[in-house]
Amino acid sequence: MISALVHYLGTNDAGPGFYVLAQHLGLLPKGSSATTRLEFWIGQVNRLHRLYARS
């Protein structure tokens, strides 16, 4: 999800809308813990870095 690169103001994290969208797309289970959400976001950021590093 390319929106993983957009940080929520005042935090080092994605905004709540990122996680709602991920749940809507079936990429993140509803009711996920803060740790699970953080791990998902980090994974998405890393995937984007790898994708664009190949360009």
N, C-alpha and C positions, 0 to 999 in steps of 0.2 A: 504494500500500500504506500504509494508515494507520499501521502499525507503524513507519514511517519517522520518526515523531515521538518514538519512544522511544529515548533515547540510552543507549549502553552506558556503565556506570559508569566514571569515570576517563578517558574519551576524548570527543572531539567527533565521534562516529561512531555508526552503528547497531551492534548486537551481531552476532556471527557468525550467529545464528539468522535474522536478517533476510535475509542473503545466501543462506543455505541455502533459505529459503522462496521467495525470488525465483527461484532456480535451479529449484526444484521446479515453480514456476508457469510456467516457460519465459520469464521476463522478463529473466533475466541468464544469459549462457552460463557453463557450468561451467568452472572454471579461469581465470576472469577476473582480470586484474591488479588490484592495489590501486588504481590510477588509475581503471580502468573501474568498479570497485565504488563508489569515492567519487563519481564522476560520476553513477552510477545513483542513489545515495542522495540526492545534492543535487537531482537531477531530481525524485525522488519527493517530497521535502520541498517544493520549489517548487510542484509540482502541487497538493499539499494546501493550501498557503497560498492559491493562486488559487481553489481550489474553495470553501474556507470564507470567503474574503474577499467572495464574492458574496452570502453569506447575509444 
